[in-house]
Amino acid sequence: MSTEANFSKARFLTVAEVAELMRVSKMTVYRLVHSGEMPAVRFGRSYRVPENAVEQYLKGAVVDSGDGHAGTG
């Protein structure tokens, strides 16, 4: 599959949109991008994050508390 096919239907989000979606600061998103934890494309001086990259990051960031009650405690 070519790069063009990968991005032809991709929806890109701004850093501000990602921050709002994740409910974190823009600086947190910039740190994730610069550390390589979240892929992004640079357009001039700004970054755009593929929407599916945010979904993949969040899926990988789920923490299992080990007690069978996710989100409590």
C-alpha positions in Angstrom: 0.0 0.0 0.0 1.4 3.4 -1.0 1.8 6.4 1.3 -0.8 8.2 -0.8 -3.4 5.5 -0.1 -2.6 5.7 3.6 -3.4 9.4 3.8 -6.0 9.7 1.1 -8.9 9.2 3.5 -7.1 10.3 6.7 -8.6 13.0 8.8 -6.0 15.3 10.4 -6.5 17.1 13.7 -4.7 20.2 15.0 -2.7 20.0 18.2 -5.5 22.0 19.9 -8.2 19.6 18.6 -6.2 16.6 19.9 -5.7 18.3 23.3 -9.4 19.0 23.6 -10.3 15.4 22.5 -7.9 13.9 25.1 -8.6 16.6 27.7 -5.0 17.5 28.2 -3.0 20.6 27.5 -1.5 21.4 24.1 1.9 21.1 25.6 1.2 17.5 26.5 0.3 16.8 22.9 3.5 18.5 21.7 5.5 16.4 24.1 3.9 13.2 22.8 4.6 14.3 19.2 8.2 15.3 19.9 8.9 12.1 21.9 7.6 10.0 19.0 4.8 8.5 21.1 2.2 10.1 18.7 2.9 10.3 15.0 2.3 13.7 13.4 2.9 15.4 10.1 4.5 18.9 10.0 3.0 21.5 7.8 5.2 24.6 7.9 5.5 25.4 11.6 2.4 23.5 12.7 1.6 19.9 13.3 -1.3 17.8 12.2 -2.1 14.4 13.9 -3.9 11.7 12.0 -7.2 11.0 13.8 -6.4 7.2 13.8 -3.1 7.9 15.6 -5.0 9.5 18.5 -7.3 6.4 18.6 -4.3 4.0 18.6 -2.5 6.0 21.3 -5.6 6.0 23.5 -6.1 2.2 23.0 -2.5 1.6 24.0 -2.7 3.9 27.0 -5.5 2.0 28.8 -4.4 1.0 32.3 -5.7 -2.2 33.8 -6.1 -1.7 37.6 -6.0 -5.4 38.2 -9.1 -5.5 40.3 -11.6 -6.0 37.4 -13.1 -2.5 38.0 -11.8 -0.2 35.3 -12.1 3.4 36.1 -12.8 3.1 39.9 -10.6 3.7 42.9 
